[in-house]
Amino acid sequence: MSRMSPNEMARQLGGGLLSFPVTHFDADHQFQEAPYREHCGWMLERDLAGLFAAGGTGEFFSLRPSEVGQVVRAAVAETAGKIPVIAGCGYGTAIATDLAADAEAAGADGVLLLPPYLTNATQDGLAGHIEAVCKATKLGVIVYNRDNAILNEDTLEKLCDRNPNLVGFKDGVGDLELMMRVYARLGDRLTYIGGLPTAETFALPYLEMGVTTYSSAIFNFLPEWALDFYKAVRARDRDTVMAGLRDFVLPYIALRNRGRGYAVSIVKAGMKAVGRDAGPVRLPLTELTAAEYGELQGLIARVNLVDVRRAAHG
């Protein structure tokens, strides 16, 4: 059973950086609970606002519904109430409502509703899908606005009026006009989360629109760097943010963009590079090439060298 109300969960998420751990697999692509829990515990040694289990970085799209439950239960057990756990949820409405109910039974504090599988739908269809998930659980629901599930402000307002447990809006579109229309209409009725791939790139301009937090996949392998960057964003320290973008984020994005599906593959490669190997990605994703992995190692080494020099100079 959740330890906090939907609104309490949403407020906590909005106050800090969000962790989206990868899901650990062995060589046969089977979920490995022990190393996954160890990784979650390692993350919890830092200052985080929430942990998203079996999210996009956690390869939700490749997990069986039963495996989603296993991952969520492992995260709930490891966090032990320290921070809210948000469970991945999605596919068609029938599966999504089942997953939402199971997340509640597993002790999660909320669900992140990813876009429906494959199909396109009208605004009315999307609204019905989201409302069905909201009514399937007492947990707080965060809708992920991206791909084939893009809501306009009218639809979102109606959903919020009818569903008090719809408490979060994660943006994965990057449409600044739409984001501003949504925020102008709904204000603090929702907690807003930056959810574009490598969300650090958009963090500073999004902050000006009320988006106080974002999902950091980089936190999986460079947690101190990710937290320092987030603190610079919240402090509106433009020089530090731009240095972080130039020195790491933008070269990292250029490497990620070389292959389709690399948004997850590069995170697992980063973990391997820092000695925290989480195993392979599942098909249809593919791994970085050896040359690309070498480039990533170089980027990470340069970031770590800068941090060592900064620490040495106080």
C-alpha positions as CSV (number, residue, x, y, z in Angstrom):
1,M,0.0,0.0,0.0
2,S,1.3,3.5,-0.9
3,R,2.7,5.5,2.0
4,M,1.6,8.9,0.7
5,S,-1.3,10.5,-1.0
6,P,-1.2,11.3,-4.8
7,N,-0.7,15.0,-4.1
8,E,2.0,14.4,-1.5
9,M,3.8,12.1,-3.9
10,A,3.6,14.8,-6.7
11,R,4.9,17.6,-4.5
12,Q,7.9,15.5,-3.4
13,L,8.8,14.6,-7.0
14,G,8.7,18.3,-8.0
15,G,11.3,19.2,-5.4
16,G,14.4,17.3,-6.6
17,L,16.1,15.2,-9.2
18,L,14.4,11.9,-10.4
19,S,16.1,8.6,-10.7
20,F,15.2,6.2,-13.6
21,P,17.3,3.1,-12.9
22,V,18.1,0.6,-15.7
23,T,16.8,-2.9,-15.3
24,H,19.6,-5.5,-14.8
25,F,19.7,-8.6,-17.0
26,D,22.0,-11.5,-17.2
27,A,23.6,-12.9,-20.4
28,D,20.3,-14.7,-21.1
29,H,18.3,-11.4,-20.7
30,Q,16.7,-12.6,-17.5
31,F,15.9,-10.0,-14.7
32,Q,18.5,-10.0,-11.9
33,E,16.9,-8.8,-8.7
34,A,20.0,-8.7,-6.5
35,P,22.1,-6.4,-8.6
36,Y,19.1,-4.3,-9.4
37,R,18.4,-3.7,-5.8
38,E,22.0,-3.0,-5.1
39,H,22.0,-0.4,-7.8
40,C,18.8,1.2,-6.3
41,G,20.5,1.2,-2.9
42,W,23.6,2.9,-4.4
43,M,21.3,5.6,-5.9
44,L,19.6,6.1,-2.6
45,E,22.9,7.2,-1.0
46,R,22.4,10.4,-2.9
47,D,19.8,13.1,-2.6
48,L,16.8,12.1,-4.8
49,A,13.2,13.0,-5.0
50,G,11.8,9.8,-6.5
51,L,12.7,6.5,-8.1
52,F,10.9,5.3,-11.3
53,A,10.9,1.5,-11.5
54,A,10.6,-0.2,-14.9
55,G,10.4,3.2,-16.7
56,G,11.6,3.9,-20.2
57,T,15.3,3.7,-19.1
58,G,14.3,0.5,-17.3
59,E,13.2,-1.0,-20.7
60,F,9.5,-1.1,-19.7
61,F,8.7,-1.8,-23.4
62,S,10.7,-5.0,-23.3
63,L,9.4,-6.4,-20.0
64,R,6.6,-8.9,-19.6
65,P,3.8,-7.6,-17.5
66,S,4.8,-10.1,-14.7
67,E,8.4,-8.8,-14.9
68,V,7.2,-5.2,-14.4
69,G,5.7,-6.3,-11.2
70,Q,8.9,-8.1,-10.1
71,V,11.0,-4.9,-10.8
72,V,8.5,-2.7,-9.0
73,R,8.4,-5.0,-5.9
74,A,12.2,-5.1,-5.9
75,A,12.4,-1.3,-5.9
76,V,9.7,-0.9,-3.2
77,A,11.6,-3.4,-1.0
78,E,14.9,-1.6,-1.5
79,T,13.7,2.0,-1.0
80,A,11.8,1.0,2.2
81,G,9.8,4.2,2.2
82,K,12.8,6.5,1.8
83,I,11.5,8.1,-1.4
84,P,8.4,7.5,-3.5
85,V,8.5,4.6,-6.1
86,I,6.7,5.2,-9.3
87,A,5.9,2.2,-11.5
88,G,6.0,2.0,-15.2
89,C,2.6,1.4,-16.8
90,G,1.4,1.2,-20.4
91,Y,0.4,-0.8,-23.5
92,G,-3.3,-1.1,-24.3
93,T,-5.9,0.0,-21.8
94,A,-6.6,-3.6,-20.5
95,I,-3.0,-4.2,-19.7
96,A,-2.4,-0.7,-18.4
97,T,-5.2,-0.9,-15.9
98,D,-4.0,-4.3,-14.7
99,L,-0.5,-2.9,-14.3
100,A,-1.8,0.1,-12.4
101,A,-3.7,-2.1,-10.0
102,D,-0.7,-4.4,-9.5
103,A,1.6,-1.4,-8.8
104,E,-0.7,-0.4,-6.0
105,A,-0.7,-3.9,-4.6
106,A,3.1,-3.9,-4.8
107,G,3.4,-0.9,-2.6
108,A,4.3,1.7,-5.2
109,D,3.4,5.3,-4.7
110,G,2.4,6.2,-8.2
111,V,2.4,5.1,-11.9
112,L,4.0,6.7,-14.9
113,L,1.6,6.0,-17.8
114,L,3.5,5.6,-21.0
115,P,1.9,5.9,-24.5
116,P,-0.4,3.1,-25.7
117,Y,1.3,0.4,-27.8
118,L,1.4,0.9,-31.6
119,T,-2.0,2.6,-32.1
120,N,-3.0,6.2,-32.7
121,A,-6.1,7.7,-31.1
122,T,-8.3,10.8,-30.9
123,Q,-8.2,13.1,-28.0
124,D,-11.3,11.4,-26.7
125,G,-9.7,8.0,-27.0
126,L,-6.6,9.1,-25.2
127,A,-8.7,10.7,-22.5
128,G,-10.7,7.5,-22.0
129,H,-7.5,5.4,-21.8
130,I,-6.0,7.7,-19.2
131,E,-9.2,7.9,-17.2
132,A,-9.5,4.1,-17.1
133,V,-6.0,3.9,-15.6
134,C,-6.8,6.7,-13.1
135,K,-9.9,4.8,-12.0
136,A,-8.1,1.5,-11.7
137,T,-5.9,2.7,-8.8
138,K,-5.9,5.1,-5.9
139,L,-2.2,5.9,-6.7
140,G,-1.1,9.2,-8.2
141,V,-0.9,9.0,-12.0
142,I,1.7,10.8,-14.1
143,V,0.9,10.9,-17.8
144,Y,3.8,10.8,-20.3
145,N,3.0,13.2,-23.1
146,R,4.9,11.9,-26.1
147,D,4.8,10.0,-29.5
148,N,1.3,8.8,-30.1
149,A,-0.2,10.1,-26.9
150,I,0.0,13.9,-27.1
151,L,-2.7,15.7,-25.1
152,N,-3.8,19.2,-25.7
153,E,-4.6,21.6,-22.8
154,D,-8.4,21.1,-23.2
155,T,-8.2,17.3,-22.9
156,L,-5.8,17.6,-19.9
157,E,-8.0,20.0,-18.1
158,K,-11.1,17.8,-18.4
159,L,-9.1,14.8,-17.2
160,C,-7.8,16.8,-14.2
161,D,-11.4,17.9,-13.3
162,R,-12.7,14.3,-13.3
163,N,-9.6,12.5,-11.9
164,P,-8.1,14.0,-8.7
165,N,-5.3,11.3,-8.8
166,L,-4.0,12.6,-12.1
167,V,-1.2,14.6,-10.5
168,G,1.7,14.7,-13.0
169,F,2.5,15.7,-16.6
170,K,5.8,14.5,-18.0
171,D,6.7,16.1,-21.3
172,G,8.6,14.1,-24.0
173,V,7.6,16.3,-26.9
174,G,9.6,19.5,-26.7
175,D,6.8,21.7,-28.1
176,L,7.3,24.9,-26.1
177,E,4.1,26.4,-27.2
178,L,2.1,23.4,-26.1
179,M,3.9,23.2,-22.8
180,M,3.2,26.9,-22.1
181,R,-0.5,26.5,-23.0
182,V,-0.7,23.5,-20.6
183,Y,1.0,25.4,-17.8
184,A,-1.0,28.6,-18.3
185,R,-4.2,26.6,-18.2
186,L,-3.4,24.2,-15.2
187,G,-0.7,26.0,-13.2
188,D,0.1,24.2,-10.0
189,R,-2.7,21.6,-10.4
190,L,0.0,19.3,-11.8
191,T,3.6,18.6,-11.1
192,Y,5.6,19.0,-14.4
193,I,8.5,16.7,-15.3
194,G,11.0,17.1,-18.1
195,G,11.0,13.8,-20.0
196,L,12.8,14.5,-23.3
197,P,15.8,12.1,-24.0
198,T,18.7,13.5,-22.1
199,A,16.5,16.0,-20.3
200,E,19.5,18.0,-19.0
201,T,19.6,19.7,-22.4
202,F,16.2,21.3,-21.9
203,A,16.3,21.8,-18.1
204,L,17.0,25.5,-17.9
205,P,14.4,26.8,-20.4
206,Y,11.8,24.3,-19.0
207,L,12.4,25.6,-15.5
208,E,11.1,29.0,-16.6
209,M,7.8,27.3,-17.5
210,G,7.3,25.7,-14.1
211,V,9.1,22.4,-14.9
212,T,11.1,22.0,-11.6
213,T,12.3,18.4,-12.1
214,Y,13.3,16.0,-14.8
215,S,14.3,12.4,-15.3
216,S,18.0,11.9,-15.4
217,A,19.2,8.7,-17.1
218,I,22.8,10.0,-16.7
219,F,22.4,9.6,-12.9
220,N,22.7,5.8,-13.4
221,F,26.5,6.2,-14.0
222,L,27.5,9.8,-13.1
223,P,25.3,10.5,-10.1
224,E,27.4,13.3,-8.6
225,W,27.7,15.0,-11.9
226,A,23.9,14.7,-12.5
227,L,23.1,16.2,-9.1
228,D,25.6,19.1,-9.5
229,F,24.1,19.9,-12.8
230,Y,20.5,19.8,-11.4
231,K,21.5,22.1,-8.6
232,A,23.0,24.5,-11.1
233,V,19.8,24.4,-13.1
234,R,17.7,25.2,-10.0
235,A,20.0,28.0,-9.1
236,R,19.8,29.3,-12.6
237,D,23.6,29.2,-12.8
238,R,23.7,29.6,-16.6
239,D,27.5,29.4,-16.8
240,T,27.8,26.1,-15.0
241,V,24.8,24.7,-17.0
242,M,26.3,25.7,-20.3
243,A,29.7,24.3,-19.3
244,G,28.1,20.9,-18.5
245,L,26.2,20.9,-21.8
246,R,29.3,21.7,-23.8
247,D,31.7,19.4,-22.0
248,F,29.5,16.4,-21.6
249,V,25.8,16.5,-22.5
250,L,26.0,17.6,-26.2
251,P,28.9,15.2,-27.1
252,Y,27.0,12.5,-25.3
253,I,23.8,13.3,-27.3
254,A,25.8,13.3,-30.6
255,L,27.0,9.8,-29.7
256,R,23.5,8.6,-28.7
257,N,22.1,9.9,-32.0
258,R,24.2,7.6,-34.0
259,G,22.0,4.6,-33.5
260,R,18.2,4.1,-33.2
261,G,17.3,3.0,-29.7
262,Y,20.6,4.1,-28.2
263,A,18.9,6.3,-25.5
264,V,18.9,3.2,-23.3
265,S,21.9,1.4,-24.8
266,I,24.2,4.3,-24.0
267,V,23.1,4.4,-20.4
268,K,23.9,0.7,-19.9
269,A,27.2,1.3,-21.7
270,G,27.9,4.1,-19.3
271,M,27.3,1.9,-16.3
272,K,29.7,-0.7,-17.7
273,A,32.3,2.0,-18.2
274,V,32.2,3.0,-14.5
275,G,32.3,-0.6,-13.3
276,R,28.6,-1.1,-12.6
277,D,27.7,-3.4,-15.5
278,A,23.9,-4.0,-15.7
279,G,24.0,-6.5,-18.5
280,P,22.8,-6.2,-22.0
281,V,19.8,-4.4,-23.4
282,R,17.0,-6.6,-24.7
283,L,16.1,-6.9,-28.4
284,P,15.1,-5.1,-30.5
285,L,17.6,-2.7,-28.9
286,T,21.2,-3.1,-29.9
287,E,24.5,-2.3,-28.1
288,L,26.9,0.5,-28.9
289,T,29.8,-0.6,-31.2
290,A,33.2,-1.1,-29.7
291,A,34.4,2.3,-31.1
292,E,31.3,4.1,-29.8
293,Y,31.8,2.5,-26.4
294,G,35.5,3.7,-26.4
295,E,34.3,7.3,-27.2
296,L,31.8,7.1,-24.3
297,Q,34.6,5.9,-21.9
298,G,36.6,9.0,-23.0
299,L,33.8,11.4,-22.3
300,I,33.2,9.9,-18.8
301,A,36.9,9.9,-18.0
302,R,37.1,13.7,-18.9
303,V,34.1,14.4,-16.7
304,N,35.7,12.5,-13.8
305,L,39.0,14.3,-14.3
306,V,37.3,17.7,-14.1
307,D,35.6,16.7,-10.9
308,V,38.9,15.5,-9.4
309,R,40.6,18.8,-10.3
310,R,37.6,20.9,-9.0
311,A,37.8,19.0,-5.7
312,A,41.5,19.5,-5.4
313,H,41.1,23.2,-5.7
314,G,38.3,23.4,-3.2
